Structure formats: structure tokens, C-alpha cells
Amino acid sequence: MTKNYMKTFLRWAAPAFLAASFAAPALAALPIQHWTQPGGAQIYLIESPSLPIVDVQIDVDAGERRDPADKAGLASVTAGMTGKGIAARDGQPALDENQLAEAWADLGAGFGGGASADRMSYTLRSLTYPDLLAKAVALGARQLGEPSFPDDVWQRERQRMSAGIREANTRPATVAGRAFQKAVYGSHPYGYDTTEESLTHISTQDMRELYRLVQPCRAKVSVVGAVNRAQADQIVTTLLSRLPAGTCSPLPAVPEVPALTAAAERDIPFAAAQAQVLIGQPGYKRADPDYFPLLVGNYTLGGGGFVSRLTTEVREKRGLSYSVYSYFNPGLHAGAFTLGLQTRPDQAAQALQVSRDVLKRFVAEGPTEPELKAAKDFMIGGFALRIDSNSKLLDNLANIAWHDLPLDYLDTWTRQVEKVTAADIKAAFARKLQPDRMVTVVVGAPVAPNRQ
């Protein structure tokens, strides 16, 4: 079985699978099985037998919030470097990055790692034909359990990443995002920024020390595909078999994101055709009971594209911006609420004021009943698009696992949306947002006389 066969198979089979499997997703149950292995790994499984494919995601509390302040980016580079070589062990030879890539290509499978603010994640995708799956899982176990972290490769990668950072710093959007993140999060790890300097502080030994957090007893493993419980359990057992076993000691607590006590404004000169405007503050944690009111409400405020209030007032009525948006980004800690737009530099002050007025009014009044109905209709009607592929199911399942959400979360999602009221939204926004204490960052616009 070759990688070309797999690509061809997926190209022709996937559309039929999606049509058959998700024709009426709002009515179809998506049973999630959950169990804990003797070593402590928690497994979540959705059986999806229509295609002979399995997707696996392993999540561990070793994300960017675990980075030391002077080594921002450590979690991300550590996860990425696990794909740059495997050490020799138990009579099996070492593999460099090219040999490892060729081994995966020969199997027509894939394995990779990455890190987000909260977690370090590894994903495997393979066909479930026994001869291929066993080899893919075994290779994944080696990559997960025996990364070599070659120093010469890291020096090359550090140079490449530094060049990318220098290039990104020439973009006004990068400058705005960095300033906004720092102003919203302060000294919290969510606000750490990977820089050329922070990369120079990271060594392969730092990677090895952080990687010690990747243990079976800390793993939450999500599995979606054409496997049953026994098969899923064996896949996970094998994948984790080369990691150090043992009882996990509690990890140090990460402090919460501090609330803003006053408004803050930053005007950053930048020669650009468009000014970048960002407004926001710390929002809420994913475990917050206001999650659904805030989700539904933000659709009306700025998450609904052309039908949002911000688009109506800023773009349609005044022509101040092509695109204006808002969103929440909840995590294990309070992720940022962000309102953003681009506009002509000479229009930045007006666009900023209109956006602030829309936000303030929405927080004070909430949505109208027609706006609420439109938001619910769109979100409920579009629910099928959230689960219309194995990869989307895996993403949803991993979030359920990571945030300890109810196992019937996907089955009850539309009901949770439906029961949100306008009063719920108004109360939730009033609890979470303080328009008079927000960060404002403007990059590339003239500084008004009354602004610092």
C-alpha cells in the first residue's frame, strides 16, 4: 500500500463518506467511549467505520504556558524537534530527519507534533489495514518515545526560525498582535513572545527536560476512525509504550491572567497602507458557565461576518473597513477578547470610535430578538460543518477530552445554543467585558493630539 494509493482513495471515498455519514448530524448520536488505562492515560473514542482510517491525538500539559519567561517558544520547538530524528534503542537503528520522513512516506501515514498555549499535541493518521497500521503505530511510538533532539539540526532550525521572525516583524499585523498580546496578558505566559533572543536561550537539553512532562499518566488521547475499543486501546498502549512510565507528580500551578485595572492605549508608528486596530482584554476560561451565551452573543457582535453589528456600522454604513471582527479565545486561563479591523490611516480614529461605540452599546443592551434568532439559526443550521470529517471530529473530541466536557457534548450542542436567551447574553457580556478598561493598539495611523 503506497502513499499515492492512500491519497487517491481519500480523494474519491471521502465525499461519499461525508454525504452518507452526516446527512442528518443534528439527529444522529455521536457516542463517545471513555476509559483510563492502568498507566493513567485517558482515552476518548468515536468509532467511525465508514472509511478504513484512524486519527489519533495525544495531548499533554506541556504547552506554551510551561515555557520559562526567558525561553519563550520552548514548547513549540520541542514538539517540532521530535520529528527531526529518532535515537537508536532496543536493537533498532537511529533515524535522521530524512530517513524518518521517508519511513512515514512509505507507509502513506503521518505523525507530527505541535504546541499551543495550553498543551503539547501529537497526531497520527493511518489507514487501518492491519499490515500498515501496526507499522505506523510502531513508528509513531518510536518518534514519540525516542526523539534524538540533534543539536546540529536545532542550530539550523533556530536560524531558520529567526529569519522568519525578522521577516514577520516587517508586517504591521505582526507588530500589532505582539503589542496587543503583551498589553492584554502582561507577565502571564499567554503573553510570552517567541523572539530571536528567546530562541538563543533554548538548548536541546532544555527540550529534553521539558519533554519529561510527556508521560502516559499525563496523556489525554482522542481516537476517531474505523477501530473498536479493544483496537483503540492497543493502539494507544503501543504509542505510549516507549515513554517513561510511573506516577506523575503534580505540576506547578500556573497563575491566572490578571484583570486589567485601567484602559491602556498604544499608538505605534509604521509606514503602511493600512492601519491595524486591535481592542480587547482578558476574556474567560473555557470552563466558564457563560461559554454558550458568549459564543452566541459574539456572532451578533462581530463573529457573524457581514451580518454582525460591527460590520454593519463600520463597513456597510461608513465604509471605514473591509473587514471588522470580534472573538473570544478561552483556554485553561482567560484567553483574550479581541476586536480587530484594518482601515486607512486617516480613518483610524473614526473607525476606532465607531467600534468602541458598537461594543459599549452591545455590552449594555445585548442583542435584539431578531438578531438572536438569526444567530441561533445560523449556528444550529451550520452545526453539520463542525463534524463533517474525521479531522473535525478529532478536533472536537480532543477539546472534549482536554476540557473535561460532558461525553454527550456534541449531541447536546445545538440544544445548548437554542436555550440561550437575550437576557443570558446581556448578563454574560456585562460580567466579562468592561469597555472602559480595554487595551487599544493602533499600528500605522497618525497619533491624535489627545492620545499618547
Buried (B, 14 or more C-beta within 10 A) or exposed (E): BEBEEBEEBBEEBBEEBBEEBBEEBBEEEBEBBEEEBEBBBBBBBBBBEBBBBBBBBBBBBBBBBBBBEEBBBBBBBBBBBBBBBBBEEEEEEBBBBEEBEEBBEBBBBBBBBBBBBBBBBBBBBBBBBEEBBBBBBBBBBBBBBBBBBBEEBBEEBBEEBBEEBEEEEEBBBBBBBBBBBBBBBEEBBBBBBBBBEBBEBBBBEBBBEBBEBBBBBBBBBBBBBBBEEEBBBEBBBBBBBBBEBEEBEEEEEBEEBEEBEEBBBBBBEBEBEBBBBBBBBBBBBBEBEBBBBBBBBBBBBBBBEEBBBBBBBBBEEEEBBEBBBBBBBBBBBBBBBBBBBBBBBEBBBBBBEBBBEBBBBBBEEBBEEEBBEBBBEBBBEEBBEBBBBBBBBBBBBBBBBBBEBEBBBBBEBBEBBEEBBBEBBBBBBEBBBBBEEBBBBBBBBBBEEEBE
